[in-house]
């Protein structure tokens, strides 16, 4: 788990964006939501994480709106935007001289779709930079060595929309045994079991719920099935900034695929804001 006091303004901003998004200009309701969030912030300590507090924010929003899973329609709208680039990525893969390199780039690009840390994402801009030095894959040789020796890979998913791009990487990991882990409850635009089946990940590999109900992976919440895989997998791949925040300090080797979306993560990871990264926690910068 990782938390920095600098995360608090981001948490407040995330709550404001959510209140503005779902209240249809009702300033009184926005104020009510924000006051409840600010009151909850008072209970934060150094054992908190941004992803953990995302559950608090969503619970407050859902209570005040009288609905559950408010992000569902936005997820579906974002998916239509994400789907537009699939033919382009297929052509990239067909022309690639290093398919694993290309698949990892595609997977990282997808991490820009974030309704928590980066709700103003620009997919087209990121796609246009996919072959540039905006991505750091310096850990790829180590990853390839580990992949050659591996039999079981645990792939911890992040956002629903970006999982469409994760499929390219999953296909390159096969015929290794890959297990794809999803959230156990709708939170922001994170992927659930229903989402994974909707886009056909279950046709590629086994899909399980992790047990985590936050926008990250809280091992204290996780199921025995997930924890067994987590502890015994030859390789663990964790997508997204939320998984980085909740798993970065874990001792077991983990490969993180993510975009650096805030100054706190830039400081933590050692990479500049906006960088796409394949980070190996055994080589912490």
Kinemage of the C-alpha trace (Angstrom):
@kinemage 1
@onewidth
@group {chain A} dominant
@subgroup {mainchain}
@vectorlist {calphas} color= white
{ca unk a 1} P 0.000 0.000 0.000
{ca unk a 2} L 1.180 3.510 -0.791
{ca unk a 3} L -0.242 6.881 0.253
{ca unk a 4} L 1.040 10.439 0.075
{ca unk a 5} L -0.698 13.488 1.590
{ca unk a 6} L -0.484 15.034 -1.886
{ca unk a 7} L -3.123 12.468 -2.908
{ca unk a 8} L -5.786 14.338 -0.931
{ca unk a 9} L -6.295 17.205 -3.449
{ca unk a 10} L -6.585 14.573 -6.177
{ca unk a 11} L -9.181 12.696 -4.126
{ca unk a 12} L -11.207 15.899 -3.668
{ca unk a 13} L -10.937 16.653 -7.379
{ca unk a 14} L -12.076 13.132 -8.264
{ca unk a 15} L -15.091 13.567 -6.018
{ca unk a 16} L -15.917 16.935 -7.589
{ca unk a 17} L -15.701 15.494 -11.093
{ca unk a 18} L -18.030 12.663 -10.075
{ca unk a 19} L -20.519 15.033 -8.448
{ca unk a 20} L -20.515 17.286 -11.510
{ca unk a 21} L -20.848 14.342 -13.874
{ca unk a 22} L -23.896 12.753 -12.288
{ca unk a 23} L -25.939 15.597 -10.747
{ca unk a 24} L -27.092 17.353 -13.954
{ca unk a 25} L -26.108 20.800 -12.724
{ca unk a 26} L -27.759 20.416 -9.324
{ca unk a 27} L -25.386 22.584 -7.286
{ca unk a 28} L -27.113 21.790 -4.019
{ca unk a 29} L -26.599 18.047 -4.548
{ca unk a 30} L -22.999 18.616 -5.639
{ca unk a 31} L -22.353 20.561 -2.446
{ca unk a 32} L -23.913 17.802 -0.341
{ca unk a 33} L -21.713 15.159 -1.974
{ca unk a 34} L -18.572 17.273 -1.604
{ca unk a 35} L -19.232 18.034 2.069
{ca unk a 36} L -19.692 14.324 2.799
{ca unk a 37} L -16.471 13.486 0.939
{ca unk a 38} L -14.534 16.189 2.824
{ca unk a 39} L -15.852 14.839 6.103
{ca unk a 40} L -14.678 11.345 5.119
{ca unk a 41} L -11.226 12.704 4.196
{ca unk a 42} L -10.761 13.606 7.861
{ca unk a 43} L -10.534 9.866 8.614
{ca unk a 44} L -7.654 9.225 6.208
{ca unk a 45} L -4.344 8.016 7.648
{ca unk a 46} L -1.116 6.710 6.130
{ca unk a 47} L -2.646 3.251 5.694
{ca unk a 48} L -5.042 4.631 3.078
{ca unk a 49} L -4.534 4.698 -0.682
{ca unk a 50} L -6.199 6.707 -3.422
{ca unk a 51} L -7.818 3.526 -4.809
{ca unk a 52} L -9.134 2.619 -1.360
{ca unk a 53} L -10.791 6.018 -1.006
{ca unk a 54} L -12.350 5.650 -4.480
{ca unk a 55} L -14.763 3.203 -2.857
{ca unk a 56} L -15.750 5.841 -0.302
{ca unk a 57} L -16.352 8.413 -3.030
{ca unk a 58} L -18.469 6.060 -5.119
{ca unk a 59} L -20.489 4.976 -2.084
{ca unk a 60} L -21.280 8.617 -1.262
{ca unk a 61} L -22.215 9.368 -4.879
{ca unk a 62} L -24.409 6.264 -5.156
{ca unk a 63} L -26.187 7.044 -1.875
{ca unk a 64} L -26.992 10.601 -2.931
{ca unk a 65} L -28.069 9.644 -6.447
{ca unk a 66} L -30.062 6.634 -5.317
{ca unk a 67} L -28.450 4.411 -7.973
{ca unk a 68} L -25.690 1.797 -8.118
{ca unk a 69} L -22.851 1.503 -10.632
{ca unk a 70} L -23.277 5.044 -12.048
{ca unk a 71} L -20.294 4.668 -14.395
{ca unk a 72} L -21.795 1.841 -16.477
{ca unk a 73} L -23.139 4.011 -19.311
{ca unk a 74} L -19.857 5.949 -19.483
{ca unk a 75} L -17.920 2.687 -19.710
{ca unk a 76} L -19.994 1.610 -22.692
{ca unk a 77} L -19.547 4.987 -24.380
{ca unk a 78} L -15.787 4.871 -23.825
{ca unk a 79} L -15.686 1.335 -25.211
{ca unk a 80} L -17.037 2.569 -28.530
{ca unk a 81} L -14.182 5.066 -28.663
{ca unk a 82} L -11.639 2.376 -27.793
{ca unk a 83} L -12.968 -0.071 -30.378
{ca unk a 84} L -12.209 2.348 -33.238
{ca unk a 85} L -8.486 1.650 -32.932
{ca unk a 86} L -8.640 -2.141 -32.944
{ca unk a 87} L -8.168 -2.459 -36.753
{ca unk a 88} L -5.131 -0.162 -36.541
{ca unk a 89} L -3.608 -2.212 -33.726
{ca unk a 90} L -4.232 -5.438 -35.643
{ca unk a 91} L -2.288 -4.026 -38.588
{ca unk a 92} L 0.512 -2.994 -36.222
{ca unk a 93} L 0.705 -6.504 -34.812
{ca unk a 94} L 0.781 -8.077 -38.282
{ca unk a 95} L 3.633 -5.796 -39.366
{ca unk a 96} L 5.565 -5.993 -36.093
{ca unk a 97} L 9.063 -7.472 -35.919
{ca unk a 98} L 8.677 -7.853 -32.139
{ca unk a 99} L 5.078 -8.775 -31.404
{ca unk a 100} L 5.539 -8.821 -27.629
{ca unk a 101} L 6.999 -5.305 -27.655
{ca unk a 102} L 4.099 -4.054 -29.760
{ca unk a 103} L 1.476 -5.825 -27.648
{ca unk a 104} L 2.878 -4.288 -24.455
{ca unk a 105} L 2.791 -0.841 -26.057
{ca unk a 106} L -0.851 -1.344 -27.020
{ca unk a 107} L -1.704 -2.507 -23.499
{ca unk a 108} L -0.005 0.517 -21.905
{ca unk a 109} L -1.770 2.925 -24.277
{ca unk a 110} L -5.096 1.588 -23.025
{ca unk a 111} L -4.276 2.672 -19.478
{ca unk a 112} L -4.934 6.301 -20.434
{ca unk a 113} L -8.690 5.555 -20.118
{ca unk a 114} L -9.133 6.408 -16.448
{ca unk a 115} L -12.238 7.971 -14.915
{ca unk a 116} L -10.470 8.477 -11.600
{ca unk a 117} L -7.016 9.941 -12.121
{ca unk a 118} L -7.415 11.110 -15.719
{ca unk a 119} L -11.016 11.720 -16.795
{ca unk a 120} L -9.922 14.059 -19.631
{ca unk a 121} L -8.030 11.350 -21.511
{ca unk a 122} L -7.205 11.583 -25.232
{ca unk a 123} L -6.938 8.137 -26.834
{ca unk a 124} L -6.043 9.409 -30.293
{ca unk a 125} L -3.127 11.444 -28.958
{ca unk a 126} L -1.727 8.398 -27.162
{ca unk a 127} L -2.213 6.114 -30.169
{ca unk a 128} L -0.233 8.535 -32.318
{ca unk a 129} L 2.683 8.282 -29.862
{ca unk a 130} L 2.706 4.492 -29.558
{ca unk a 131} L 6.058 4.048 -31.308
{ca unk a 132} L 7.707 7.054 -29.649
{ca unk a 133} L 9.966 7.352 -26.640
{ca unk a 134} L 6.922 8.308 -24.553
{ca unk a 135} L 6.992 4.643 -23.480
{ca unk a 136} L 9.820 3.090 -21.462
{ca unk a 137} L 10.218 -0.638 -22.090
{ca unk a 138} L 13.753 -0.956 -20.743
{ca unk a 139} L 12.624 -3.861 -18.527
{ca unk a 140} L 11.399 -5.837 -21.557
{ca unk a 141} L 14.553 -8.021 -21.853
{ca unk a 142} L 14.136 -9.132 -18.217
{ca unk a 143} L 10.434 -9.744 -18.805
{ca unk a 144} L 11.228 -11.897 -21.852
{ca unk a 145} L 13.694 -13.978 -19.827
{ca unk a 146} L 11.106 -14.569 -17.126
{ca unk a 147} L 8.439 -15.331 -19.712
{ca unk a 148} L 10.586 -18.047 -21.292
{ca unk a 149} L 10.901 -19.766 -17.898
{ca unk a 150} L 7.277 -19.304 -16.844
{ca unk a 151} L 4.314 -21.649 -16.874
{ca unk a 152} L 1.647 -19.668 -14.991
{ca unk a 153} L 0.923 -15.955 -15.436
{ca unk a 154} L -1.477 -13.917 -13.310
{ca unk a 155} L -2.654 -10.830 -15.201
{ca unk a 156} L -4.439 -8.336 -12.929
{ca unk a 157} L -6.741 -6.163 -15.017
{ca unk a 158} L -7.619 -2.535 -14.494
{ca unk a 159} L -10.144 -0.576 -16.553
{ca unk a 160} L -12.867 -2.188 -18.642
{ca unk a 161} L -12.116 -0.271 -21.823
{ca unk a 162} L -8.374 -0.851 -21.756
{ca unk a 163} L -8.922 -4.596 -21.306
{ca unk a 164} L -9.889 -4.602 -24.964
{ca unk a 165} L -6.248 -3.689 -25.641
{ca unk a 166} L -4.973 -6.143 -23.018
{ca unk a 167} L -6.263 -8.914 -25.267
{ca unk a 168} L -3.387 -8.298 -27.683
{ca unk a 169} L -0.880 -8.949 -24.903
{ca unk a 170} L -2.763 -11.954 -23.540
{ca unk a 171} L -2.655 -13.533 -26.997
{ca unk a 172} L 1.130 -13.072 -27.091
{ca unk a 173} L 1.510 -14.687 -23.665
{ca unk a 174} L -0.268 -17.842 -24.818
{ca unk a 175} L 0.151 -20.823 -24.840
{ca unk a 176} L 1.408 -20.124 -21.316
{ca unk a 177} L -1.371 -20.543 -18.775
{ca unk a 178} L -2.808 -17.066 -18.205
{ca unk a 179} L -5.366 -16.191 -15.527
{ca unk a 180} L -6.982 -12.764 -15.833
{ca unk a 181} L -8.200 -11.222 -12.552
{ca unk a 182} L -10.984 -8.636 -12.353
{ca unk a 183} L -12.667 -6.581 -9.620
{ca unk a 184} L -15.425 -8.211 -7.594
{ca unk a 185} L -17.676 -5.144 -7.618
{ca unk a 186} L -18.277 -2.290 -10.087
{ca unk a 187} L -16.004 0.606 -9.112
{ca unk a 188} L -15.333 3.561 -11.442
{ca unk a 189} L -14.710 2.089 -14.906
{ca unk a 190} L -12.758 -0.919 -13.628
{ca unk a 191} L -13.380 -4.292 -15.217
{ca unk a 192} L -15.728 -6.861 -13.663
{ca unk a 193} L -16.407 -10.499 -14.510
{ca unk a 194} L -19.405 -9.530 -16.611
{ca unk a 195} L -17.298 -6.983 -18.502
{ca unk a 196} L -14.545 -9.520 -19.204
{ca unk a 197} L -17.042 -11.964 -20.660
{ca unk a 198} L -18.680 -9.221 -22.704
{ca unk a 199} L -15.437 -8.525 -24.583
{ca unk a 200} L -14.381 -12.159 -24.856
{ca unk a 201} L -11.415 -12.379 -22.518
{ca unk a 202} L -12.861 -15.631 -21.171
{ca unk a 203} L -12.445 -17.098 -24.668
{ca unk a 204} L -8.687 -16.493 -24.428
{ca unk a 205} L -7.923 -17.492 -20.853
{ca unk a 206} L -9.393 -18.215 -17.443
{ca unk a 207} L -11.009 -15.210 -15.743
{ca unk a 208} L -11.481 -14.919 -11.967
{ca unk a 209} L -12.629 -12.267 -9.514
{ca unk a 210} L -9.854 -11.062 -7.233
{ca unk a 211} L -12.144 -10.238 -4.338
{ca unk a 212} L -10.938 -6.621 -4.378
{ca unk a 213} L -13.740 -4.047 -4.540
{ca unk a 214} L -11.572 -0.928 -4.829
{ca unk a 215} L -9.937 0.649 -7.882
{ca unk a 216} L -6.804 -1.375 -7.213
{ca unk a 217} L -5.878 -4.656 -5.528
{ca unk a 218} L -6.218 -4.768 -1.754
{ca unk a 219} L -4.759 -8.141 -0.771
{ca unk a 220} L -6.711 -8.015 2.503
{ca unk a 221} L -9.923 -8.165 0.468
{ca unk a 222} L -8.763 -10.828 -1.976
{ca unk a 223} L -10.137 -14.362 -2.178
{ca unk a 224} L -8.117 -17.460 -1.227
{ca unk a 225} L -8.245 -18.505 -4.904
{ca unk a 226} L -6.685 -15.230 -6.010
{ca unk a 227} L -4.074 -15.218 -3.235
{ca unk a 228} L -2.982 -18.741 -4.143
{ca unk a 229} L -2.463 -17.667 -7.745
{ca unk a 230} L -0.786 -14.435 -6.667
{ca unk a 231} L 1.704 -16.315 -4.478
{ca unk a 232} L 2.375 -19.197 -6.875
{ca unk a 233} L 2.343 -17.559 -10.309
{ca unk a 234} L 5.656 -17.437 -12.142
{ca unk a 235} L 4.822 -13.950 -13.394
{ca unk a 236} L 2.369 -11.366 -12.063
{ca unk a 237} L 1.399 -8.536 -14.414
{ca unk a 238} L -0.541 -5.660 -12.841
{ca unk a 239} L -2.212 -3.102 -15.064
{ca unk a 240} L -2.805 0.497 -14.148
{ca unk a 241} L -1.903 3.114 -11.606
{ca unk a 242} L -4.383 1.821 -9.016
{ca unk a 243} L -2.732 -1.601 -8.964
{ca unk a 244} L 0.655 0.103 -8.727
{ca unk a 245} L -0.430 2.138 -5.699
{ca unk a 246} L -1.774 -0.905 -3.869
{ca unk a 247} L 0.905 -3.464 -4.812
{ca unk a 248} L 4.117 -1.471 -5.309
{ca unk a 249} L 5.565 -2.255 -1.883
{ca unk a 250} L 4.841 -5.988 -2.088
{ca unk a 251} L 7.910 -8.234 -1.921
{ca unk a 252} L 6.936 -10.682 -4.632
{ca unk a 253} L 8.115 -9.829 -8.167
{ca unk a 254} L 5.506 -7.887 -10.152
{ca unk a 255} L 5.559 -6.300 -13.590
{ca unk a 256} L 3.485 -3.109 -13.714
{ca unk a 257} L 2.097 -1.688 -16.947
{ca unk a 258} L 0.755 1.847 -16.585
{ca unk a 259} L 0.749 5.500 -17.601
{ca unk a 260} L 2.119 8.001 -15.089
{ca unk a 261} L -0.890 10.242 -14.434
{ca unk a 262} L 0.103 12.328 -11.425
{ca unk a 263} L 3.117 13.851 -9.694
{ca unk a 264} L 2.928 11.420 -6.768
{ca unk a 265} L 3.284 8.383 -9.058
{ca unk a 266} L 6.010 10.155 -11.015
{ca unk a 267} L 7.974 10.536 -7.778
{ca unk a 268} L 7.231 6.979 -6.671
{ca unk a 269} L 8.170 5.344 -9.967
{ca unk a 270} L 10.988 7.639 -11.048
{ca unk a 271} L 9.335 8.372 -14.396
{ca unk a 272} L 8.075 11.703 -15.657
{ca unk a 273} L 4.394 12.607 -15.886
{ca unk a 274} L 2.774 11.161 -19.005
{ca unk a 275} L 5.297 8.352 -19.446
{ca unk a 276} L 4.076 4.873 -20.308
{ca unk a 277} L 6.052 2.278 -18.371
{ca unk a 278} L 6.831 -1.398 -18.000
{ca unk a 279} L 8.103 -1.288 -14.416
{ca unk a 280} L 9.572 -4.249 -12.544
{ca unk a 281} L 9.366 -3.840 -8.787
{ca unk a 282} L 12.616 -5.758 -8.292
{ca unk a 283} L 14.357 -2.858 -10.054
{ca unk a 284} L 12.777 0.026 -8.152
{ca unk a 285} L 14.214 3.323 -9.323
